[in-house]
Amino acid sequence: MCSRCLNTFFHHLHNFDVNRRRSRAAMSTAVSLHVDMMCEGCAGAVRRLAAKIDGVTDVDVRLDAKTVIIRGAGLSAEDVREKIAKCGRETRVESTA
């Protein structure tokens, strides 16, 4: 492949990657939950359950505030709540963005 074709290829590849990241960011959802966590063991269980949910890209567990923020693509607040409630702790949706 000549250098001109190679440059064109990388230019298109870069544009594809930028557009893909933009579309993922546009479809991203954040679900904030209140989870009655008592210790790091509870927080770890919540992290593990959240990581198994399809589409999750980030999990932020705040034990002191008993809050979990789960970010990802195509998340339903009620589905996320149901899956996190499997840890055995009281769980409710605080907000969705």
N, C-alpha and C positions, 0 to 999 in steps of 0.2 A: 504494500500500500504506500503510495507516495505521500509526502509530507502535507500536501494540500488536502488530500482525501482524509488523512489522519486528523488534521485540524478541524475539518468539517464534521467528522465523526464525533470528536470530543466536544465540539460546540453543541451539537444536537443532544449528546448524552447529558451534558451539563444542564441544558434547558429542560430536558425531560425530568431530571432529578429535582430541579427547582420547582417545576410545576407540580410534581407529585407531592413534595413537602407542603406546598401551599394548599393543595386539596385536602391533605390529611389534617392540617391545622384547621381548616374551615369546618371539617366534619367532627372535630374533637369536642367531647362533652366532659364536663366535670360534675361529679356527683359527690355532695358532701353529706356524710352520715354521722349521726351521734350513736356511738356504740358504748355500752356500759362495760368498758375494759377496766380491770383492777390492777393488772401487772404486765410486765414485759412478755410473759407467756401468752396472755390474751392478745396483746398487740402483735406478737409473732404469728399467732393463729390467724388473725385478721389479714395480715400481710400475705400469708400463704394462700388463703382463700381468694383474696383479691387478685393475686397474680395468675390464678387459674381461669379467671373470667376472660372470655374471648374479647379482643379489642383493647384490653387495658394496656396503657403505655406507662403509667406512673401511679404510684400509691404513696400517699403521705399520711402516716399515722402519728397523731399527736395524743399521746397517752394522758398528759396532764389536762388537756381540754376534752378528752374522750371523743375526739373528732377524727374521722377518716375522710380524706379527699382522694377520690379515685378518678383519674383522667384516662380517656381513651376514645376510640371511634365507635359510634353506633351504640352507646350504652343507654340502657333504659334504667331509670332510677329505681323502679320497683323490682326489676330483675336483679339489680346489683344488691338491693337491700335484702332480698330473699336469700341470695347466695351468701352474703356476709352473716346473716342471722344463723346460718348453720354452725357457727362457732359456739352457739349456746348462750350468747349474750343478747340482751335487749338491744334492738337496732331500729332506728327510725331515720327517714330522709330529712335532712335539714334544708338543703337547697340543691338546685340543678342549674348549671350554666352552660 
